Amino acid sequence: MSNQKPQERTDPVDELDERMTDESAEPGMSYTIEYDDDTDSADAGADDTAAADPEAIAAAADDAGTGDEEAEAVANTAAAALDETLHAGAGTTSTDKPSDADSTDDVDDSVFRAYPMFSMRGVTVADAKTGEHIWNDLTMRCEAGTSYGVLVDAHNTRQHDTLVALMAGFAHPAEGSVMTKSTPLHDLTPLELRGHRIGVLLQQFALRGDLSAAANLEYAMDASNRNYLKPIAVLAQELLTRVGFAPRGDDNATQAERSRALVRTLGAVDRVRVMVARAIATDPDIVLADEPTATLDEADAATILDLLRAQVHGESKQRTVIVVTTDPHVAGAMDETIDLTH
């Protein structure tokens, strides 16, 4: 099976990050998502505005057909693009620490505690063609040490896809703010955001099928430009063990053999386990999962939801875990539910 990138296909994920990091953009420029009812908008030759549509991320794989070689190549390319944007940002100074000027100010710690780990405040996104509001004055807050099920309308995929794009930092609202602690997502580079702050599980592009389970984790860790106390190959194996992909009862040789299996050969539940491991590989503050149980049966879905809920307790921090779903049972399995269907 060839994994070569199709020559004529636009990479929507790469273009989203290019738009986010375009230095020519005016300060404070708002981001408005343009939607196109033409189902062929994700095909080769689609215009730039269609490629910026969050729905195009999923459509790029869907229009090739499930299991088709071209669909797999597109998914691998898009997954790689997420990592390449982090590679491109290597060496960028992180905004995690305050500047010297800020450090001289005697700011009360309680001010910082007032900011949740993740929040959306007065977020409004409109259709560029019709002016119709996709989301209007959307506000929510998610604290560290808690898992959240965000319930969205199953019949409104535009709202669903736009919400995920906003929460992951692929798109920005026309009005309002999306923040992690006291920092707006649009103030962070892709490296800072998806290499340090947020671990994302997307159904279509969460993994590269042409890489092994271990290689997927190693690639993400290397792309993040973080410093690790152990070799990343060792950490990758430990993470796979932690999520139950390579059970502790297996000997080292068995674990290593499983870890070298190409992702495209794995069963559905094992793929999701690797997705979770990859999402936490860079020790993010926030884990964002979009329909993580969509391909699983009831028993496997319960296992994965337990696994996601457990990720609020990191080795060195309390995380925020957010699951976006159309299934009330999935949303209800988290510590708290945020119902956006009304």
VOPAGU-2260 file (C-alpha; in pm, 1 decimal, decimal comma):
REM VOPAGU-2260
SITE   aa  ch    i         X         Y         Z
SITE  MET   A    0       0,0       0,0       0,0
SITE  SER   A    1     142,6     336,1     -96,1
SITE  ASN   A    2     145,3     615,3     158,0
SITE  GLN   A    3     264,8     879,1     -85,0
SITE  LYS   A    4      78,0    1211,3     -55,4
SITE  PRO   A    5    -166,1    1269,5    -343,2
SITE  GLN   A    6     -17,4    1539,8    -563,4
SITE  GLU   A    7    -331,6    1744,1    -626,2
SITE  ARG   A    8    -496,6    1732,6    -283,9
SITE  THR   A    9    -497,8    2034,0     -55,2
SITE  ASP   A   10    -389,5    1962,6     304,8
SITE  PRO   A   11    -657,6    2133,3     519,7
SITE  VAL   A   12    -476,3    2091,1     850,5
SITE  ASP   A   13    -157,2    2246,8     716,9
SITE  GLU   A   14    -350,8    2539,4     571,4
SITE  LEU   A   15    -530,9    2598,9     901,6
SITE  ASP   A   16    -200,8    2629,4    1084,1
SITE  GLU   A   17     -60,2    2854,9     811,5
SITE  ARG   A   18    -356,7    3085,2     862,5
SITE  MET   A   19    -301,9    3079,5    1239,1
SITE  THR   A   20      64,8    3173,4    1212,9
SITE  ASP   A   21      48,9    3417,3     920,3
SITE  GLU   A   22     259,3    3714,8    1030,9
SITE  SER   A   23      93,6    3936,7     769,3
SITE  ALA   A   24    -241,4    3911,6     946,8
SITE  GLU   A   25    -349,8    4225,5    1122,0
SITE  PRO   A   26    -344,8    4216,7    1505,1
SITE  GLY   A   27    -683,0    4123,5    1641,4
SITE  MET   A   28    -805,9    3990,5    1308,7
SITE  SER   A   29   -1114,1    3776,2    1363,0
SITE  TYR   A   30   -1160,4    3432,1    1211,2
SITE  THR   A   31   -1489,0    3354,6    1038,1
SITE  ILE   A   32   -1556,3    3007,0     904,9
SITE  GLU   A   33   -1705,7    2978,8     558,9
SITE  TYR   A   34   -1917,9    2674,3     485,4
SITE  ASP   A   35   -2004,8    2532,8     147,6
SITE  ASP   A   36   -2291,7    2292,4      88,2
SITE  ASP   A   37   -2103,8    2142,8    -208,6
SITE  THR   A   38   -1984,2    1802,9     -89,9
SITE  ASP   A   39   -1701,1    1814,4    -343,0
SITE  SER   A   40   -1536,5    2111,8    -169,1
SITE  ALA   A   41   -1270,5    1888,2     -17,1
SITE  ASP   A   42   -1171,2    1745,3    -354,9
SITE  ALA   A   43    -862,1    1847,2    -548,8
SITE  GLY   A   44    -906,6    2197,8    -683,9
SITE  ALA   A   45   -1117,6    2319,0    -387,7
SITE  ASP   A   46   -1061,0    2685,6    -308,9
SITE  ASP   A   47    -874,3    2813,2      -3,7
SITE  THR   A   48   -1184,7    2911,9     190,7
SITE  ALA   A   49   -1326,2    2563,3     159,3
SITE  ALA   A   50    -998,0    2417,2     285,0
SITE  ALA   A   51   -1024,6    2637,4     594,6
SITE  ASP   A   52   -1361,1    2484,1     681,2
SITE  PRO   A   53   -1319,3    2245,4     980,4
SITE  GLU   A   54   -1561,7    2006,7     807,9
SITE  ALA   A   55   -1310,4    1973,0     525,4
SITE  ILE   A   56   -1074,6    1794,7     763,9
SITE  ALA   A   57   -1316,5    1504,6     793,7
SITE  ALA   A   58   -1442,6    1531,2     435,4
SITE  ALA   A   59   -1092,2    1495,5     291,8
SITE  ALA   A   60   -1081,3    1138,9     417,9
SITE  ASP   A   61   -1449,6    1052,0     384,2
SITE  ASP   A   62   -1480,9    1129,5      12,4
SITE  ALA   A   63   -1217,5     870,1     -78,3
SITE  GLY   A   64   -1415,1     586,7      82,6
SITE  THR   A   65   -1346,4     384,9     396,4
SITE  GLY   A   66   -1045,3     157,0     364,5
SITE  ASP   A   67    -938,5     308,8      32,9
SITE  GLU   A   68    -565,3     361,1     -15,5
SITE  GLU   A   69    -614,7     726,0    -105,0
SITE  ALA   A   70    -815,3     789,2     212,2
SITE  GLU   A   71    -542,2     634,7     422,9
SITE  ALA   A   72    -276,9     840,3     247,7
SITE  VAL   A   73    -474,1    1159,9     312,1
SITE  ALA   A   74    -523,0    1069,4     679,7
SITE  ASN   A   75    -152,9     993,7     720,9
SITE  THR   A   76     -58,0    1318,3     549,7
SITE  ALA   A   77    -292,6    1524,6     765,2
SITE  ALA   A   78    -171,1    1355,9    1084,3
SITE  ALA   A   79     185,6    1422,7     979,8
SITE  ALA   A   80      98,3    1786,4     910,7
SITE  LEU   A   81     -11,3    1831,1    1271,0
SITE  ASP   A   82     333,4    1720,5    1381,6
SITE  GLU   A   83     519,4    1910,9    1111,3
SITE  THR   A   84     368,3    2237,5    1233,5
SITE  LEU   A   85     525,3    2160,8    1569,9
SITE  HIS   A   86     860,8    2080,5    1408,2
SITE  ALA   A   87     842,9    2409,8    1223,0
SITE  GLY   A   88     789,0    2592,9    1549,5
SITE  ALA   A   89    1083,4    2429,8    1727,4
SITE  GLY   A   90    1292,8    2688,5    1901,2
SITE  THR   A   91    1001,9    2927,2    1953,4
SITE  THR   A   92    1009,5    3080,8    2297,1
SITE  SER   A   93     729,1    2947,0    2513,3
SITE  THR   A   94     486,9    3185,6    2680,4
SITE  ASP   A   95     441,7    2954,0    2978,1
SITE  LYS   A   96     661,9    3177,1    3193,2
SITE  PRO   A   97     598,7    3546,6    3258,4
SITE  SER   A   98     839,7    3803,4    3122,8
SITE  ASP   A   99    1098,3    3969,6    3347,9
SITE  ALA   A  100     884,3    4282,4    3355,4
SITE  ASP   A  101     578,6    4085,0    3463,5
SITE  SER   A  102     774,2    3897,9    3729,7
SITE  THR   A  103     853,4    4226,5    3903,7
SITE  ASP   A  104     485,3    4287,9    3965,4
SITE  ASP   A  105     352,1    4159,5    4292,1
SITE  VAL   A  106      42,4    3987,4    4159,6
SITE  ASP   A  107    -182,6    3804,4    4401,2
SITE  ASP   A  108    -187,7    3428,7    4328,2
SITE  SER   A  109    -563,8    3429,1    4374,8
SITE  VAL   A  110    -595,8    3625,4    4050,0
SITE  PHE   A  111    -446,5    3336,0    3854,1
SITE  ARG   A  112    -656,9    3080,6    4037,5
SITE  ALA   A  113    -962,9    3265,1    3908,3
SITE  TYR   A  114    -881,4    3146,5    3555,2
SITE  PRO   A  115    -997,4    2792,4    3470,4
SITE  MET   A  116    -776,6    2555,2    3274,3
SITE  PHE   A  117    -998,4    2596,9    2966,9
SITE  SER   A  118   -1274,0    2846,2    2895,6
SITE  MET   A  119   -1487,2    2994,4    2619,9
SITE  ARG   A  120   -1629,6    3340,2    2685,3
SITE  GLY   A  121   -1894,5    3498,2    2467,1
SITE  VAL   A  122   -1778,5    3300,0    2162,6
SITE  THR   A  123   -1961,1    3384,1    1841,4
SITE  VAL   A  124   -1892,1    3230,5    1499,6
SITE  ALA   A  125   -2092,1    3322,0    1190,4
SITE  ASP   A  126   -2129,1    3175,8     843,7
SITE  ALA   A  127   -1936,2    3407,7     611,4
SITE  LYS   A  128   -2192,7    3378,0     331,6
SITE  THR   A  129   -2523,5    3400,6     514,8
SITE  GLY   A  130   -2422,3    3572,2     837,4
SITE  GLU   A  131   -2606,4    3301,5    1029,0
SITE  HIS   A  132   -2459,9    3236,8    1372,8
SITE  ILE   A  133   -2316,1    2888,3    1408,4
SITE  TRP   A  134   -2242,4    2958,6    1775,1
SITE  ASN   A  135   -2370,4    3267,6    1951,6
SITE  ASP   A  136   -2237,5    3396,9    2285,4
SITE  LEU   A  137   -2109,8    3051,2    2385,4
SITE  THR   A  138   -1960,2    3041,1    2734,3
SITE  MET   A  139   -1819,7    2750,7    2934,9
SITE  ARG   A  140   -1541,4    2680,8    3183,8
SITE  CYS   A  141   -1351,4    2359,7    3257,0
SITE  GLU   A  142   -1135,3    2318,2    3565,5
SITE  ALA   A  143    -820,5    2112,8    3620,9
SITE  GLY   A  144    -868,4    1772,9    3778,9
SITE  THR   A  145   -1211,6    1722,0    3619,8
SITE  SER   A  146   -1340,8    1542,9    3310,7
SITE  TYR   A  147   -1620,0    1697,9    3104,1
SITE  GLY   A  148   -1862,9    1555,2    2853,8
SITE  VAL   A  149   -1969,3    1828,4    2609,8
SITE  LEU   A  150   -2296,3    1721,0    2449,2
SITE  VAL   A  151   -2371,7    1863,1    2102,9
SITE  ASP   A  152   -2664,6    1824,7    1864,5
SITE  ALA   A  153   -2631,7    1504,8    1660,6
SITE  HIS   A  154   -2814,8    1669,8    1368,6
SITE  ASN   A  155   -2595,5    1978,8    1349,2
SITE  THR   A  156   -2255,1    1861,6    1227,7
SITE  ARG   A  157   -2156,4    2218,7    1142,6
SITE  GLN   A  158   -2183,2    2321,7    1508,1
SITE  HIS   A  159   -2003,5    2005,4    1615,5
SITE  ASP   A  160   -1709,0    2045,7    1378,2
SITE  THR   A  161   -1678,4    2417,4    1445,6
SITE  LEU   A  162   -1674,5    2362,3    1821,9
SITE  VAL   A  163   -1392,1    2107,3    1797,2
SITE  ALA   A  164   -1194,7    2337,6    1566,5
SITE  LEU   A  165   -1233,0    2626,0    1812,2
SITE  MET   A  166   -1138,5    2417,6    2115,3
SITE  ALA   A  167    -830,1    2271,8    1944,9
SITE  GLY   A  168    -712,6    2610,2    1820,1
SITE  PHE   A  169    -755,1    2531,3    1449,5
SITE  ALA   A  170    -999,5    2821,6    1418,4
SITE  HIS   A  171   -1072,1    3137,9    1616,1
SITE  PRO   A  172   -1404,9    3309,3    1690,8
SITE  ALA   A  173   -1524,1    3631,7    1531,3
SITE  GLU   A  174   -1618,2    3751,5    1878,5
SITE  GLY   A  175   -1529,3    3636,6    2229,3
SITE  SER   A  176   -1229,4    3436,2    2346,7
SITE  VAL   A  177   -1112,0    3076,9    2382,1
SITE  MET   A  178    -855,2    3055,3    2660,0
SITE  THR   A  179    -632,2    2823,6    2858,3
SITE  LYS   A  180    -587,5    2977,0    3201,0
SITE  SER   A  181    -528,1    3348,2    3130,8
SITE  THR   A  182    -393,9    3303,2    2775,0
SITE  PRO   A  183    -609,9    3321,3    2459,2
SITE  LEU   A  184    -541,2    3029,7    2223,7
SITE  HIS   A  185    -476,4    3269,6    1934,9
SITE  ASP   A  186    -179,2    3412,0    2128,9
SITE  LEU   A  187      -6,4    3071,3    2127,9
SITE  THR   A  188     194,2    2923,8    1842,4
SITE  PRO   A  189     101,3    2574,5    1715,0
SITE  LEU   A  190     409,8    2442,9    1896,6
SITE  GLU   A  191     305,7    2595,8    2226,8
SITE  LEU   A  192     -56,9    2496,1    2186,4
SITE  ARG   A  193     -53,4    2139,9    2052,1
SITE  GLY   A  194     303,6    2061,4    2153,7
SITE  HIS   A  195     259,2    2162,7    2517,8
SITE  ARG   A  196     -88,4    2272,2    2620,3
SITE  ILE   A  197    -349,0    2053,4    2445,7
SITE  GLY   A  198    -345,3    1686,8    2346,9
SITE  VAL   A  199    -604,5    1622,5    2074,3
SITE  LEU   A  200    -782,4    1300,9    1973,1
SITE  LEU   A  201    -943,7    1347,4    1631,7
SITE  GLN   A  202   -1119,6    1052,9    1470,0
SITE  GLN   A  203    -972,0    1104,0    1123,2
SITE  PHE   A  204    -621,6    1234,5    1188,4
SITE  ALA   A  205    -525,3    1126,0    1539,8
SITE  LEU   A  206    -277,3     861,9    1416,3
SITE  ARG   A  207     -58,2     780,1    1120,3
SITE  GLY   A  208    -148,1     435,5     989,3
SITE  ASP   A  209     187,6     399,5     815,0
SITE  LEU   A  210     375,3     415,1    1147,5
SITE  SER   A  211     386,6     170,1    1435,4
SITE  ALA   A  212     213,8     238,5    1764,7
SITE  ALA   A  213     543,7     329,8    1929,5
SITE  ALA   A  214     659,9     539,0    1632,8
SITE  ASN   A  215     341,1     747,0    1646,2
SITE  LEU   A  216     421,6     844,8    2004,9
SITE  GLU   A  217     791,1     900,7    1938,6
SITE  TYR   A  218     713,9    1124,9    1642,1
SITE  ALA   A  219     475,2    1338,7    1847,3
SITE  MET   A  220     722,0    1371,2    2134,4
SITE  ASP   A  221    1007,1    1462,0    1903,2
SITE  ALA   A  222     790,6    1719,8    1725,0
SITE  SER   A  223     696,0    1889,4    2052,0
SITE  ASN   A  224    1054,4    2005,6    2114,1
SITE  ARG   A  225    1013,5    1925,8    2483,5
SITE  ASN   A  226    1293,1    1802,4    2708,7
SITE  TYR   A  227    1239,9    1453,8    2851,7
SITE  LEU   A  228    1416,5    1286,6    3141,2
SITE  LYS   A  229    1419,9     950,5    2962,7
SITE  PRO   A  230    1478,4     846,0    2600,0
SITE  ILE   A  231    1155,6     894,9    2407,1
SITE  ALA   A  232    1159,0     530,0    2293,0
SITE  VAL   A  233    1147,8     423,9    2658,5
SITE  LEU   A  234     875,0     675,1    2737,9
SITE  ALA   A  235     669,1     560,2    2440,5
SITE  GLN   A  236     674,2     202,4    2567,1
SITE  GLU   A  237     579,8     317,5    2917,5
SITE  LEU   A  238     286,8     517,4    2781,3
SITE  LEU   A  239     158,1     224,5    2577,1
SITE  THR   A  240     175,2      10,2    2889,0
SITE  ARG   A  241      -5,1     276,9    3092,1
SITE  VAL   A  242    -302,3     286,4    2853,6
SITE  GLY   A  243    -330,0     -93,3    2840,4
SITE  PHE   A  244    -200,0    -139,4    2487,8
SITE  ALA   A  245     100,7    -341,9    2606,2
SITE  PRO   A  246     -22,6    -499,4    2932,2
SITE  ARG   A  247     217,2    -514,9    3226,7
SITE  GLY   A  248     183,5    -891,7    3236,8
SITE  ASP   A  249     351,3    -925,9    2898,0
SITE  ASP   A  250     725,9    -980,7    2884,5
SITE  ASN   A  251     950,1    -718,8    2727,2
SITE  ALA   A  252     977,8    -904,3    2396,1
SITE  THR   A  253     598,9    -934,8    2361,6
SITE  GLN   A  254     549,1    -568,4    2447,1
SITE  ALA   A  255     812,2    -461,3    2194,7
SITE  GLU   A  256     655,2    -675,5    1921,7
SITE  ARG   A  257     309,5    -528,0    1982,1
SITE  SER   A  258     451,4    -176,3    1985,4
SITE  ARG   A  259     611,8    -228,8    1642,3
SITE  ALA   A  260     279,2    -326,4    1478,6
SITE  LEU   A  261     160,9     -74,1    1220,4
SITE  VAL   A  262    -139,5     121,7    1341,5
SITE  ARG   A  263    -342,9      30,3    1032,9
SITE  THR   A  264    -327,8    -336,9    1138,2
SITE  LEU   A  265    -468,9    -274,6    1486,3
SITE  GLY   A  266    -821,0    -339,2    1606,7
SITE  ALA   A  267   -1053,4     -49,9    1690,9
SITE  VAL   A  268   -1001,0     -46,0    2066,8
SITE  ASP   A  269    -622,8     -75,3    2036,2
SITE  ARG   A  270    -618,7     216,5    1792,2
SITE  VAL   A  271    -803,7     432,7    2044,5
SITE  ARG   A  272    -563,6     325,7    2320,2
SITE  VAL   A  273    -275,7     447,1    2103,1
SITE  MET   A  274    -466,8     770,6    2035,0
SITE  VAL   A  275    -492,3     833,4    2409,0
SITE  ALA   A  276    -124,1     752,5    2461,2
SITE  ARG   A  277     -25,1     988,7    2181,6
SITE  ALA   A  278    -248,2    1265,8    2316,3
SITE  ILE   A  279     -80,2    1253,9    2658,7
SITE  ALA   A  280     271,9    1190,1    2524,9
SITE  THR   A  281     368,5    1557,6    2559,9
SITE  ASP   A  282     212,8    1583,3    2908,8
SITE  PRO   A  283     -49,4    1843,0    2810,9
SITE  ASP   A  284    -268,9    2040,4    3049,1
SITE  ILE   A  285    -581,0    1960,7    2846,5
SITE  VAL   A  286    -689,9    1642,8    2666,4
SITE  LEU   A  287    -956,3    1707,3    2401,7
SITE  ALA   A  288   -1130,3    1406,2    2246,8
SITE  ASP   A  289   -1386,0    1416,5    1964,7
SITE  GLU   A  290   -1622,3    1115,0    1965,0
SITE  PRO   A  291   -1353,5     877,4    2097,7
SITE  THR   A  292   -1593,9     580,9    2121,1
SITE  ALA   A  293   -1763,8     617,6    1781,4
SITE  THR   A  294   -1609,9     297,5    1640,0
SITE  LEU   A  295   -1637,4      85,7    1956,4
SITE  ASP   A  296   -1892,1    -155,3    2098,3
SITE  GLU   A  297   -2047,8     -87,8    2438,1
SITE  ALA   A  298   -1791,6    -279,5    2644,8
SITE  ASP   A  299   -1488,3    -129,4    2469,8
SITE  ALA   A  300   -1645,2     216,5    2485,4
SITE  ALA   A  301   -1678,5     188,0    2862,9
SITE  THR   A  302   -1311,2      85,4    2886,3
SITE  ILE   A  303   -1194,1     384,5    2683,5
SITE  LEU   A  304   -1412,9     629,9    2876,6
SITE  ASP   A  305   -1263,7     499,3    3201,1
SITE  LEU   A  306    -917,8     543,3    3049,8
SITE  LEU   A  307    -991,1     901,6    2943,6
SITE  ARG   A  308   -1137,8     990,4    3280,4
SITE  ALA   A  309    -822,4     856,8    3447,1
SITE  GLN   A  310    -607,6    1103,4    3251,3
SITE  VAL   A  311    -714,6    1392,7    3474,6
SITE  HIS   A  312    -446,5    1266,4    3713,0
SITE  GLY   A  313    -112,2    1318,3    3539,6
SITE  GLU   A  314     219,5    1225,9    3697,2
SITE  SER   A  315     298,0    1587,8    3780,4
SITE  LYS   A  316     -29,5    1774,3    3734,0
SITE  GLN   A  317    -406,6    1770,3    3735,8
SITE  ARG   A  318    -541,6    1781,4    3381,6
SITE  THR   A  319    -868,2    1884,6    3220,9
SITE  VAL   A  320   -1023,5    1613,9    3001,2
SITE  ILE   A  321   -1293,4    1723,9    2754,5
SITE  VAL   A  322   -1494,4    1477,1    2544,5
SITE  VAL   A  323   -1711,3    1626,5    2268,4
SITE  THR   A  324   -1992,6    1389,6    2172,1
SITE  THR   A  325   -2345,6    1356,3    2040,5
SITE  ASP   A  326   -2410,9    1058,4    2270,2
SITE  PRO   A  327   -2571,0    1146,4    2608,1
SITE  HIS   A  328   -2436,8     824,8    2762,0
SITE  VAL   A  329   -2078,7     914,0    2665,3
SITE  ALA   A  330   -2117,8    1268,7    2797,7
SITE  GLY   A  331   -2271,4    1135,6    3118,5
SITE  ALA   A  332   -1976,1     903,5    3178,6
SITE  MET   A  333   -1752,5    1204,5    3252,1
SITE  ASP   A  334   -1741,8    1382,9    3587,2
SITE  GLU   A  335   -1953,7    1672,5    3461,2
SITE  THR   A  336   -2175,8    1726,6    3157,6
SITE  ILE   A  337   -2202,9    2049,6    2957,1
SITE  ASP   A  338   -2518,5    2028,1    2747,1
SITE  LEU   A  339   -2506,1    2252,0    2437,1
SITE  THR   A  340   -2807,7    2100,7    2265,6
SITE  HIS   A  341   -3056,6    2362,2    2391,7
